[in-house]
Amino acid sequence: MRLLIKSAPDGLKAGEIADKFGQPPSTMSSHLRILSESSLVSWDRKGREIYFRPNIDRVRDLILFLVADCCGGQADKCEPLLAELLPCCS
């Protein structure tokens, strides 16, 4: 996911992703299919190549869902998490 997010909005070819991780294309296709079925990733075909890109809105929704109750109503407990997330945006 991190590789795909870094490639946004253009995305990456399936073969590039497989090469990057040293995985056989069939193995990577299986992982990408699962991400696609979850709507975290979308794909489109350009000629013989299939490009995958992250669905940023869906990824954001997942992150928010996962951390929604991180502080148990005590905002100061979320400060360490926010401190780690915010530098990526500066």
ZALUM-10672 format. One record per residue: residue number from 1; residue in one letter; x negated, y, z of N, C-alpha, C in turn. Coordinates in steps of 0.05 Angstrom, whole numbers. Each point is the difference from the previous one (the first is absolute). Layout:
BEGIN
<pt><n>NUM</n><res>A</res><n_xx>X</n_xx><n_yy>Y</n_yy><n_zz>Z</n_zz><ca_xx>X</ca_xx><ca_yy>Y</ca_yy><ca_zz>Z</ca_zz><c_xx>X</c_xx><c_yy>Y</c_yy><c_zz>Z</c_zz></pt>
...
***
This chain:
BEGIN
<pt><n>1</n><res>M</res><n_xx>-17</n_xx><n_yy>-24</n_yy><n_zz>0</n_zz><ca_xx>17</ca_xx><ca_yy>24</ca_yy><ca_zz>0</ca_zz><c_xx>-17</c_xx><c_yy>25</c_yy><c_zz>0</c_zz></pt>
<pt><n>2</n><res>R</res><n_xx>-22</n_xx><n_yy>-1</n_yy><n_zz>16</n_zz><ca_xx>-17</ca_xx><ca_yy>24</ca_yy><ca_zz>1</ca_zz><c_xx>-11</c_xx><c_yy>7</c_yy><c_zz>-28</c_zz></pt>
<pt><n>3</n><res>L</res><n_xx>-9</n_xx><n_yy>-21</n_yy><n_zz>-14</n_zz><ca_xx>-11</ca_xx><ca_yy>4</ca_yy><ca_zz>-27</ca_zz><c_xx>21</c_xx><c_yy>12</c_yy><c_zz>-18</c_zz></pt>
<pt><n>4</n><res>L</res><n_xx>24</n_xx><n_yy>-10</n_yy><n_zz>1</n_zz><ca_xx>22</ca_xx><ca_yy>11</ca_yy><ca_zz>-16</ca_zz><c_xx>7</c_xx><c_yy>28</c_yy><c_zz>7</c_zz></pt>
<pt><n>5</n><res>I</res><n_xx>1</n_xx><n_yy>6</n_yy><n_zz>26</n_zz><ca_xx>6</ca_xx><ca_yy>27</ca_yy><ca_zz>9</ca_zz><c_xx>-21</c_xx><c_yy>20</c_yy><c_zz>-10</c_zz></pt>
<pt><n>6</n><res>K</res><n_xx>-25</n_xx><n_yy>-9</n_yy><n_zz>1</n_zz><ca_xx>-22</ca_xx><ca_yy>17</ca_yy><ca_zz>-11</ca_zz><c_xx>3</c_xx><c_yy>5</c_yy><c_zz>-30</c_zz></pt>
<pt><n>7</n><res>S</res><n_xx>12</n_xx><n_yy>-18</n_yy><n_zz>-14</n_zz><ca_xx>3</ca_xx><ca_yy>2</ca_yy><ca_zz>-29</ca_zz><c_xx>25</c_xx><c_yy>16</c_yy><c_zz>-8</c_zz></pt>
<pt><n>8</n><res>A</res><n_xx>16</n_xx><n_yy>7</n_yy><n_zz>19</n_zz><ca_xx>25</ca_xx><ca_yy>14</ca_yy><ca_zz>-7</ca_zz><c_xx>-6</c_xx><c_yy>27</c_yy><c_zz>-13</c_zz></pt>
<pt><n>9</n><res>P</res><n_xx>16</n_xx><n_yy>10</n_yy><n_zz>-18</n_zz><ca_xx>24</ca_xx><ca_yy>-12</ca_yy><ca_zz>-10</ca_zz><c_xx>-4</c_xx><c_yy>-18</c_yy><c_zz>-24</c_zz></pt>
<pt><n>10</n><res>D</res><n_xx>-25</n_xx><n_yy>-2</n_yy><n_zz>-11</n_zz><ca_xx>-5</ca_xx><ca_yy>-15</ca_yy><ca_zz>-24</ca_zz><c_xx>3</c_xx><c_yy>-30</c_yy><c_zz>3</c_zz></pt>
<pt><n>11</n><res>G</res><n_xx>-9</n_xx><n_yy>-11</n_yy><n_zz>22</n_zz><ca_xx>1</ca_xx><ca_yy>-28</ca_yy><ca_zz>4</ca_zz><c_xx>-24</c_xx><c_yy>-14</c_yy><c_zz>-11</c_zz></pt>
<pt><n>12</n><res>L</res><n_xx>-1</n_xx><n_yy>-26</n_yy><n_zz>3</n_zz><ca_xx>-22</ca_xx><ca_yy>-17</ca_yy><ca_zz>-10</ca_zz><c_xx>10</c_xx><c_yy>-23</c_yy><c_zz>-15</c_zz></pt>
<pt><n>13</n><res>K</res><n_xx>-16</n_xx><n_yy>-10</n_yy><n_zz>-19</n_zz><ca_xx>6</ca_xx><ca_yy>-24</ca_yy><ca_zz>-15</ca_zz><c_xx>-3</c_xx><c_yy>-24</c_yy><c_zz>19</c_zz></pt>
<pt><n>14</n><res>A</res><n_xx>17</n_xx><n_yy>-19</n_yy><n_zz>-4</n_zz><ca_xx>0</ca_xx><ca_yy>-24</ca_yy><ca_zz>17</ca_zz><c_xx>-28</c_xx><c_yy>-13</c_yy><c_zz>0</c_zz></pt>
<pt><n>15</n><res>G</res><n_xx>-13</n_xx><n_yy>-1</n_yy><n_zz>-23</n_zz><ca_xx>-26</ca_xx><ca_yy>-12</ca_yy><ca_zz>-2</ca_zz><c_xx>-21</c_xx><c_yy>15</c_yy><c_zz>16</c_zz></pt>
<pt><n>16</n><res>E</res><n_xx>2</n_xx><n_yy>26</n_yy><n_zz>0</n_zz><ca_xx>-19</ca_xx><ca_yy>17</ca_yy><ca_zz>16</ca_zz><c_xx>3</c_xx><c_yy>-6</c_yy><c_zz>29</c_zz></pt>
<pt><n>17</n><res>I</res><n_xx>25</n_xx><n_yy>-3</n_yy><n_zz>9</n_zz><ca_xx>4</ca_xx><ca_yy>-6</ca_yy><ca_zz>29</ca_zz><c_xx>-11</c_xx><c_yy>-27</c_yy><c_zz>7</c_zz></pt>
<pt><n>18</n><res>A</res><n_xx>5</n_xx><n_yy>-20</n_yy><n_zz>-17</n_zz><ca_xx>-11</ca_xx><ca_yy>-27</ca_yy><ca_zz>5</ca_zz><c_xx>-31</c_xx><c_yy>0</c_yy><c_zz>1</c_zz></pt>
<pt><n>19</n><res>D</res><n_xx>-12</n_xx><n_yy>14</n_yy><n_zz>-19</n_zz><ca_xx>-29</ca_xx><ca_yy>2</ca_yy><ca_zz>-1</ca_zz><c_xx>-11</c_xx><c_yy>13</c_yy><c_zz>25</c_zz></pt>
<pt><n>20</n><res>K</res><n_xx>13</n_xx><n_yy>21</n_yy><n_zz>9</n_zz><ca_xx>-10</ca_xx><ca_yy>16</ca_yy><ca_zz>23</ca_zz><c_xx>-2</c_xx><c_yy>-18</c_yy><c_zz>25</c_zz></pt>
<pt><n>21</n><res>F</res><n_xx>18</n_xx><n_yy>-19</n_yy><n_zz>2</n_zz><ca_xx>1</ca_xx><ca_yy>-18</ca_yy><ca_zz>23</ca_zz><c_xx>-11</c_xx><c_yy>-28</c_yy><c_zz>-5</c_zz></pt>
<pt><n>22</n><res>G</res><n_xx>-11</n_xx><n_yy>-4</n_yy><n_zz>-24</n_zz><ca_xx>-11</ca_xx><ca_yy>-26</ca_yy><ca_zz>-7</ca_zz><c_xx>20</c_xx><c_yy>-22</c_yy><c_zz>1</c_zz></pt>
<pt><n>23</n><res>Q</res><n_xx>25</n_xx><n_yy>6</n_yy><n_zz>-7</n_zz><ca_xx>21</ca_xx><ca_yy>-20</ca_yy><ca_zz>0</ca_zz><c_xx>7</c_xx><c_yy>-9</c_yy><c_zz>-28</c_zz></pt>
<pt><n>24</n><res>P</res><n_xx>9</n_xx><n_yy>-24</n_yy><n_zz>-4</n_zz><ca_xx>9</ca_xx><ca_yy>-8</ca_yy><ca_zz>-26</ca_zz><c_xx>26</c_xx><c_yy>16</c_yy><c_zz>-7</c_zz></pt>
<pt><n>25</n><res>P</res><n_xx>4</n_xx><n_yy>7</n_yy><n_zz>-25</n_zz><ca_xx>23</ca_xx><ca_yy>15</ca_yy><ca_zz>-7</ca_zz><c_xx>27</c_xx><c_yy>-12</c_yy><c_zz>9</c_zz></pt>
<pt><n>26</n><res>S</res><n_xx>2</n_xx><n_yy>-27</n_yy><n_zz>0</n_zz><ca_xx>25</ca_xx><ca_yy>-13</ca_yy><ca_zz>8</ca_zz><c_xx>5</c_xx><c_yy>5</c_yy><c_zz>30</c_zz></pt>
<pt><n>27</n><res>T</res><n_xx>-21</n_xx><n_yy>-1</n_yy><n_zz>17</n_zz><ca_xx>4</ca_xx><ca_yy>6</ca_yy><ca_zz>28</ca_zz><c_xx>8</c_xx><c_yy>28</c_yy><c_zz>5</c_zz></pt>
<pt><n>28</n><res>M</res><n_xx>-13</n_xx><n_yy>19</n_yy><n_zz>-14</n_zz><ca_xx>7</ca_xx><ca_yy>28</ca_yy><ca_zz>4</ca_zz><c_xx>28</c_xx><c_yy>6</c_yy><c_zz>-11</c_zz></pt>
<pt><n>29</n><res>S</res><n_xx>8</n_xx><n_yy>-13</n_yy><n_zz>-22</n_zz><ca_xx>27</ca_xx><ca_yy>4</ca_yy><ca_zz>-10</ca_zz><c_xx>21</c_xx><c_yy>-8</c_yy><c_zz>20</c_zz></pt>
<pt><n>30</n><res>S</res><n_xx>-6</n_xx><n_yy>-21</n_yy><n_zz>15</n_zz><ca_xx>19</ca_xx><ca_yy>-9</ca_yy><ca_zz>21</ca_zz><c_xx>3</c_xx><c_yy>21</c_yy><c_zz>22</c_zz></pt>
<pt><n>31</n><res>H</res><n_xx>-23</n_xx><n_yy>11</n_yy><n_zz>9</n_zz><ca_xx>1</ca_xx><ca_yy>21</ca_yy><ca_zz>20</ca_zz><c_xx>15</c_xx><c_yy>25</c_yy><c_zz>-10</c_zz></pt>
<pt><n>32</n><res>L</res><n_xx>-7</n_xx><n_yy>8</n_yy><n_zz>-24</n_zz><ca_xx>13</ca_xx><ca_yy>23</ca_yy><ca_zz>-12</ca_zz><c_xx>30</c_xx><c_yy>-3</c_yy><c_zz>-4</c_zz></pt>
<pt><n>33</n><res>R</res><n_xx>8</n_xx><n_yy>-25</n_yy><n_zz>-7</n_zz><ca_xx>28</ca_xx><ca_yy>-6</ca_yy><ca_zz>-3</ca_zz><c_xx>15</c_xx><c_yy>4</c_yy><c_zz>26</c_zz></pt>
<pt><n>34</n><res>I</res><n_xx>-12</n_xx><n_yy>-9</n_yy><n_zz>22</n_zz><ca_xx>12</ca_xx><ca_yy>3</ca_yy><ca_zz>26</ca_zz><c_xx>3</c_xx><c_yy>29</c_yy><c_zz>7</c_zz></pt>
<pt><n>35</n><res>L</res><n_xx>-21</n_xx><n_yy>16</n_yy><n_zz>-5</n_zz><ca_xx>2</ca_xx><ca_yy>29</ca_yy><ca_zz>6</ca_zz><c_xx>21</c_xx><c_yy>13</c_yy><c_zz>-18</c_zz></pt>
<pt><n>36</n><res>S</res><n_xx>2</n_xx><n_yy>-9</n_yy><n_zz>-24</n_zz><ca_xx>20</ca_xx><ca_yy>11</ca_yy><ca_zz>-19</ca_zz><c_xx>28</c_xx><c_yy>-7</c_yy><c_zz>9</c_zz></pt>
<pt><n>37</n><res>E</res><n_xx>4</n_xx><n_yy>-24</n_yy><n_zz>9</n_zz><ca_xx>27</ca_xx><ca_yy>-9</ca_yy><ca_zz>9</ca_zz><c_xx>8</c_xx><c_yy>15</c_yy><c_zz>25</c_zz></pt>
<pt><n>38</n><res>S</res><n_xx>-19</n_xx><n_yy>10</n_yy><n_zz>16</n_zz><ca_xx>6</ca_xx><ca_yy>15</ca_yy><ca_zz>24</ca_zz><c_xx>4</c_xx><c_yy>30</c_yy><c_zz>-6</c_zz></pt>
<pt><n>39</n><res>S</res><n_xx>-4</n_xx><n_yy>7</n_yy><n_zz>-26</n_zz><ca_xx>2</ca_xx><ca_yy>28</ca_yy><ca_zz>-9</ca_zz><c_xx>-22</c_xx><c_yy>18</c_yy><c_zz>10</c_zz></pt>
<pt><n>40</n><res>L</res><n_xx>-21</n_xx><n_yy>-12</n_yy><n_zz>11</n_zz><ca_xx>-23</ca_xx><ca_yy>16</ca_yy><ca_zz>9</ca_zz><c_xx>-18</c_xx><c_yy>7</c_yy><c_zz>-24</c_zz></pt>
<pt><n>41</n><res>V</res><n_xx>3</n_xx><n_yy>-15</n_yy><n_zz>-22</n_zz><ca_xx>-16</ca_xx><ca_yy>4</ca_yy><ca_zz>-24</ca_zz><c_xx>19</c_xx><c_yy>-2</c_yy><c_zz>-24</c_zz></pt>
<pt><n>42</n><res>S</res><n_xx>-5</n_xx><n_yy>16</n_yy><n_zz>-20</n_zz><ca_xx>14</ca_xx><ca_yy>-3</ca_yy><ca_zz>-25</ca_zz><c_xx>-20</c_xx><c_yy>-6</c_yy><c_zz>-22</c_zz></pt>
<pt><n>43</n><res>W</res><n_xx>10</n_xx><n_yy>-9</n_yy><n_zz>-23</n_zz><ca_xx>-18</ca_xx><ca_yy>-7</ca_yy><ca_zz>-22</ca_zz><c_xx>12</c_xx><c_yy>8</c_yy><c_zz>-26</c_zz></pt>
<pt><n>44</n><res>D</res><n_xx>-16</n_xx><n_yy>3</n_yy><n_zz>-20</n_zz><ca_xx>9</ca_xx><ca_yy>3</ca_yy><ca_zz>-27</ca_zz><c_xx>-20</c_xx><c_yy>-10</c_yy><c_zz>-19</c_zz></pt>
<pt><n>45</n><res>R</res><n_xx>9</n_xx><n_yy>-9</n_yy><n_zz>-23</n_zz><ca_xx>-17</ca_xx><ca_yy>-12</ca_yy><ca_zz>-20</ca_zz><c_xx>-7</c_xx><c_yy>21</c_yy><c_zz>-21</c_zz></pt>
<pt><n>46</n><res>K</res><n_xx>-26</n_xx><n_yy>1</n_yy><n_zz>-6</n_zz><ca_xx>-10</ca_xx><ca_yy>17</ca_yy><ca_zz>-22</ca_zz><c_xx>-15</c_xx><c_yy>-19</c_yy><c_zz>-18</c_zz></pt>
<pt><n>47</n><res>G</res><n_xx>13</n_xx><n_yy>-8</n_yy><n_zz>-22</n_zz><ca_xx>-12</ca_xx><ca_yy>-19</ca_yy><ca_zz>-18</ca_zz><c_xx>-2</c_xx><c_yy>-27</c_yy><c_zz>14</c_zz></pt>
<pt><n>48</n><res>R</res><n_xx>-24</n_xx><n_yy>-11</n_yy><n_zz>2</n_zz><ca_xx>-4</ca_xx><ca_yy>-26</ca_yy><ca_zz>13</ca_zz><c_xx>-7</c_xx><c_yy>3</c_yy><c_zz>29</c_zz></pt>
<pt><n>49</n><res>E</res><n_xx>-4</n_xx><n_yy>25</n_yy><n_zz>9</n_zz><ca_xx>-9</ca_xx><ca_yy>5</ca_yy><ca_zz>28</ca_zz><c_xx>24</c_xx><c_yy>6</c_yy><c_zz>17</c_zz></pt>
<pt><n>50</n><res>I</res><n_xx>-1</n_xx><n_yy>-9</n_yy><n_zz>25</n_zz><ca_xx>20</ca_xx><ca_yy>7</ca_yy><ca_zz>20</ca_zz><c_xx>-14</c_xx><c_yy>18</c_yy><c_zz>21</c_zz></pt>
<pt><n>51</n><res>Y</res><n_xx>12</n_xx><n_yy>23</n_yy><n_zz>4</n_zz><ca_xx>-11</ca_xx><ca_yy>20</ca_yy><ca_zz>19</ca_zz><c_xx>18</c_xx><c_yy>-1</c_yy><c_zz>25</c_zz></pt>
<pt><n>52</n><res>F</res><n_xx>-13</n_xx><n_yy>0</n_yy><n_zz>23</n_zz><ca_xx>14</ca_xx><ca_yy>1</ca_yy><ca_zz>26</ca_zz><c_xx>-6</c_xx><c_yy>26</c_yy><c_zz>14</c_zz></pt>
<pt><n>53</n><res>R</res><n_xx>21</n_xx><n_yy>11</n_yy><n_zz>12</n_zz><ca_xx>-4</ca_xx><ca_yy>25</ca_yy><ca_zz>15</ca_zz><c_xx>17</c_xx><c_yy>-1</c_yy><c_zz>25</c_zz></pt>
<pt><n>54</n><res>P</res><n_xx>-9</n_xx><n_yy>14</n_yy><n_zz>21</n_zz><ca_xx>15</ca_xx><ca_yy>-1</ca_yy><ca_zz>25</ca_zz><c_xx>26</c_xx><c_yy>17</c_yy><c_zz>-2</c_zz></pt>
<pt><n>55</n><res>N</res><n_xx>20</n_xx><n_yy>-9</n_yy><n_zz>14</n_zz><ca_xx>24</ca_xx><ca_yy>16</ca_yy><ca_zz>3</ca_zz><c_xx>-3</c_xx><c_yy>15</c_yy><c_zz>26</c_zz></pt>
<pt><n>56</n><res>I</res><n_xx>-11</n_xx><n_yy>24</n_yy><n_zz>-3</n_zz><ca_xx>-8</ca_xx><ca_yy>16</ca_yy><ca_zz>24</ca_zz><c_xx>23</c_xx><c_yy>5</c_yy><c_zz>19</c_zz></pt>
<pt><n>57</n><res>D</res><n_xx>23</n_xx><n_yy>5</n_yy><n_zz>-11</n_zz><ca_xx>23</ca_xx><ca_yy>5</ca_yy><ca_zz>18</ca_zz><c_xx>7</c_xx><c_yy>-25</c_yy><c_zz>16</c_zz></pt>
<pt><n>58</n><res>R</res><n_xx>-1</n_xx><n_yy>-23</n_yy><n_zz>-12</n_zz><ca_xx>6</ca_xx><ca_yy>-25</ca_yy><ca_zz>14</ca_zz><c_xx>-22</c_xx><c_yy>-6</c_yy><c_zz>21</c_zz></pt>
<pt><n>59</n><res>V</res><n_xx>-25</n_xx><n_yy>5</n_yy><n_zz>-7</n_zz><ca_xx>-22</ca_xx><ca_yy>-4</ca_yy><ca_zz>19</ca_zz><c_xx>3</c_xx><c_yy>18</c_yy><c_zz>24</c_zz></pt>
<pt><n>60</n><res>R</res><n_xx>7</n_xx><n_yy>25</n_yy><n_zz>-5</n_zz><ca_xx>5</ca_xx><ca_yy>20</ca_yy><ca_zz>21</ca_zz><c_xx>22</c_xx><c_yy>-10</c_yy><c_zz>18</c_zz></pt>
<pt><n>61</n><res>D</res><n_xx>22</n_xx><n_yy>-10</n_yy><n_zz>-12</n_zz><ca_xx>23</ca_xx><ca_yy>-10</ca_yy><ca_zz>16</ca_zz><c_xx>-9</c_xx><c_yy>-23</c_yy><c_zz>18</c_zz></pt>
<pt><n>62</n><res>L</res><n_xx>-17</n_xx><n_yy>-18</n_yy><n_zz>-11</n_zz><ca_xx>-9</ca_xx><ca_yy>-23</ca_yy><ca_zz>16</ca_zz><c_xx>-18</c_xx><c_yy>10</c_yy><c_zz>23</c_zz></pt>
<pt><n>63</n><res>I</res><n_xx>-18</n_xx><n_yy>18</n_yy><n_zz>-5</n_zz><ca_xx>-17</ca_xx><ca_yy>10</ca_yy><ca_zz>21</ca_zz><c_xx>16</c_xx><c_yy>13</c_yy><c_zz>22</c_zz></pt>
<pt><n>64</n><res>L</res><n_xx>20</n_xx><n_yy>17</n_yy><n_zz>-8</n_zz><ca_xx>17</ca_xx><ca_yy>13</ca_yy><ca_zz>20</ca_zz><c_xx>16</c_xx><c_yy>-20</c_yy><c_zz>16</c_zz></pt>
<pt><n>65</n><res>F</res><n_xx>10</n_xx><n_yy>-21</n_yy><n_zz>-13</n_zz><ca_xx>14</ca_xx><ca_yy>-21</ca_yy><ca_zz>14</ca_zz><c_xx>-18</c_xx><c_yy>-13</c_yy><c_zz>21</c_zz></pt>
<pt><n>66</n><res>L</res><n_xx>-24</n_xx><n_yy>-7</n_yy><n_zz>-8</n_zz><ca_xx>-19</ca_xx><ca_yy>-14</ca_yy><ca_zz>17</ca_zz><c_xx>-8</c_xx><c_yy>16</c_yy><c_zz>24</c_zz></pt>
<pt><n>67</n><res>V</res><n_xx>-2</n_xx><n_yy>26</n_yy><n_zz>-2</n_zz><ca_xx>-10</ca_xx><ca_yy>17</ca_yy><ca_zz>22</ca_zz><c_xx>22</c_xx><c_yy>16</c_yy><c_zz>14</c_zz></pt>
<pt><n>68</n><res>A</res><n_xx>25</n_xx><n_yy>-4</n_yy><n_zz>-9</n_zz><ca_xx>22</ca_xx><ca_yy>16</ca_yy><ca_zz>11</ca_zz><c_xx>2</c_xx><c_yy>-1</c_yy><c_zz>30</c_zz></pt>
<pt><n>69</n><res>D</res><n_xx>-6</n_xx><n_yy>-22</n_yy><n_zz>12</n_zz><ca_xx>2</ca_xx><ca_yy>-3</ca_yy><ca_zz>29</ca_zz><c_xx>-27</c_xx><c_yy>-2</c_yy><c_zz>14</c_zz></pt>
<pt><n>70</n><res>C</res><n_xx>-21</n_xx><n_yy>10</n_yy><n_zz>-13</n_zz><ca_xx>-27</ca_xx><ca_yy>-4</ca_yy><ca_zz>11</ca_zz><c_xx>-3</c_xx><c_yy>14</c_yy><c_zz>27</c_zz></pt>
<pt><n>71</n><res>C</res><n_xx>14</n_xx><n_yy>21</n_yy><n_zz>4</n_zz><ca_xx>-5</ca_xx><ca_yy>16</ca_yy><ca_zz>25</ca_zz><c_xx>21</c_xx><c_yy>-5</c_yy><c_zz>21</c_zz></pt>
<pt><n>72</n><res>G</res><n_xx>21</n_xx><n_yy>-16</n_yy><n_zz>-6</n_zz><ca_xx>20</ca_xx><ca_yy>-5</ca_yy><ca_zz>20</ca_zz><c_xx>13</c_xx><c_yy>25</c_yy><c_zz>11</c_zz></pt>
<pt><n>73</n><res>G</res><n_xx>2</n_xx><n_yy>21</n_yy><n_zz>-17</n_zz><ca_xx>12</ca_xx><ca_yy>25</ca_yy><ca_zz>9</ca_zz><c_xx>-19</c_xx><c_yy>19</c_yy><c_zz>14</c_zz></pt>
<pt><n>74</n><res>Q</res><n_xx>-26</n_xx><n_yy>-8</n_yy><n_zz>1</n_zz><ca_xx>-20</ca_xx><ca_yy>17</ca_yy><ca_zz>13</ca_zz><c_xx>-19</c_xx><c_yy>9</c_yy><c_zz>-22</c_zz></pt>
<pt><n>75</n><res>A</res><n_xx>5</n_xx><n_yy>23</n_yy><n_zz>-11</n_zz><ca_xx>-15</ca_xx><ca_yy>10</ca_yy><ca_zz>-24</ca_zz><c_xx>-30</c_xx><c_yy>0</c_yy><c_zz>4</c_zz></pt>
<pt><n>76</n><res>D</res><n_xx>-10</n_xx><n_yy>5</n_yy><n_zz>25</n_zz><ca_xx>-29</ca_xx><ca_yy>1</ca_yy><ca_zz>4</ca_zz><c_xx>-13</c_xx><c_yy>-27</c_yy><c_zz>-5</c_zz></pt>
<pt><n>77</n><res>K</res><n_xx>15</n_xx><n_yy>-22</n_yy><n_zz>1</n_zz><ca_xx>-12</ca_xx><ca_yy>-26</ca_yy><ca_zz>-6</ca_zz><c_xx>-5</c_xx><c_yy>-3</c_yy><c_zz>-30</c_zz></pt>
<pt><n>78</n><res>C</res><n_xx>13</n_xx><n_yy>16</n_yy><n_zz>-17</n_zz><ca_xx>-4</ca_xx><ca_yy>-2</ca_yy><ca_zz>-29</ca_zz><c_xx>-23</c_xx><c_yy>17</c_yy><c_zz>-9</c_zz></pt>
<pt><n>79</n><res>E</res><n_xx>-11</n_xx><n_yy>17</n_yy><n_zz>16</n_zz><ca_xx>-22</ca_xx><ca_yy>17</ca_yy><ca_zz>-8</ca_zz><c_xx>-24</c_xx><c_yy>-15</c_yy><c_zz>-12</c_zz></pt>
<pt><n>80</n><res>P</res><n_xx>-9</n_xx><n_yy>-22</n_yy><n_zz>12</n_zz><ca_xx>-22</ca_xx><ca_yy>-15</ca_yy><ca_zz>-12</ca_zz><c_xx>6</c_xx><c_yy>-10</c_yy><c_zz>-28</c_zz></pt>
<pt><n>81</n><res>L</res><n_xx>24</n_xx><n_yy>-9</n_yy><n_zz>-4</n_zz><ca_xx>8</ca_xx><ca_yy>-10</ca_yy><ca_zz>-27</ca_zz><c_xx>0</c_xx><c_yy>23</c_yy><c_zz>-20</c_zz></pt>
<pt><n>82</n><res>L</res><n_xx>12</n_xx><n_yy>22</n_yy><n_zz>8</n_zz><ca_xx>1</ca_xx><ca_yy>23</ca_yy><ca_zz>-18</ca_zz><c_xx>-28</c_xx><c_yy>11</c_yy><c_zz>-6</c_zz></pt>
<pt><n>83</n><res>A</res><n_xx>-17</n_xx><n_yy>0</n_yy><n_zz>20</n_zz><ca_xx>-28</ca_xx><ca_yy>9</ca_yy><ca_zz>-4</ca_zz><c_xx>-14</c_xx><c_yy>-17</c_yy><c_zz>-21</c_zz></pt>
<pt><n>84</n><res>E</res><n_xx>6</n_xx><n_yy>-26</n_yy><n_zz>-1</n_zz><ca_xx>-12</ca_xx><ca_yy>-17</ca_yy><ca_zz>-21</ca_zz><c_xx>12</c_xx><c_yy>4</c_yy><c_zz>-27</c_zz></pt>
<pt><n>85</n><res>L</res><n_xx>25</n_xx><n_yy>6</n_yy><n_zz>-1</n_zz><ca_xx>14</ca_xx><ca_yy>3</ca_yy><ca_zz>-26</ca_zz><c_xx>-5</c_xx><c_yy>27</c_yy><c_zz>-14</c_zz></pt>
<pt><n>86</n><res>L</res><n_xx>-1</n_xx><n_yy>21</n_yy><n_zz>16</n_zz><ca_xx>-2</ca_xx><ca_yy>27</ca_yy><ca_zz>-12</ca_zz><c_xx>-25</c_xx><c_yy>6</c_yy><c_zz>-15</c_zz></pt>
<pt><n>87</n><res>P</res><n_xx>-24</n_xx><n_yy>-10</n_yy><n_zz>7</n_zz><ca_xx>-23</ca_xx><ca_yy>7</ca_yy><ca_zz>-16</ca_zz><c_xx>2</c_xx><c_yy>-8</c_yy><c_zz>-29</c_zz></pt>
<pt><n>88</n><res>C</res><n_xx>16</n_xx><n_yy>-20</n_yy><n_zz>-7</n_zz><ca_xx>2</ca_xx><ca_yy>-8</ca_yy><ca_zz>-28</ca_zz><c_xx>13</c_xx><c_yy>21</c_yy><c_zz>-17</c_zz></pt>
<pt><n>89</n><res>C</res><n_xx>14</n_xx><n_yy>18</n_yy><n_zz>12</n_zz><ca_xx>15</ca_xx><ca_yy>20</ca_yy><ca_zz>-14</ca_zz><c_xx>-14</c_xx><c_yy>27</c_yy><c_zz>-2</c_zz></pt>
<pt><n>90</n><res>S</res><n_xx>-24</n_xx><n_yy>2</n_yy><n_zz>12</n_zz><ca_xx>-13</ca_xx><ca_yy>26</ca_yy><ca_zz>0</ca_zz><c_xx>-19</c_xx><c_yy>4</c_yy><c_zz>-23</c_zz></pt>
***
